[in-house]
Structures are given as structure tokens and as C-alpha cells.
């Protein structure tokens, strides 16, 4: 083999190794940033979900309460109608 061919082969191998390690280092930082961003988004979504679940439970209780009140009003209206029919 020619000396220049060996030097070019060594140089090419070194450049390849340099590119591999350099790219991995940049990728690690980028991936770490993306993971931290995703973790923060997940935390926000979890807190939003828990808040929505609490609000949904409150709405269910309010709906039940309103249903009970409507039923009571219906009974009172029936009583009033009965009294009015007796008066006629």
C-alpha cells in the first residue's frame, strides 16, 4: 500500500470516529431537553386531569342536588294543583 493511501485511510477512520462521537454528544443534550420538556408537559396534563376530575365530581353532586330540588318543586306544584282543584 502506498503511504498516502494509508494516511488517507487513517484520516478517514479518524473523521468517522469524530463524527460518531460528536453527533452522539449533541443528540444526548437534545434528547435530554426533549425529555425534560415532555416531563413538564406530562405534569401539567396530570394536574389538569386531576382538576377536571374534581370539577366533574362537583358537577355530579350539583346535578344530583338540582334533581332533588326539582323533584321537591314538582311535589309542591302537585300539592298546589290539588288544592286549587278542590277549591273549584
Helices and strands as residue ranges (DSSP letters): H 3-87
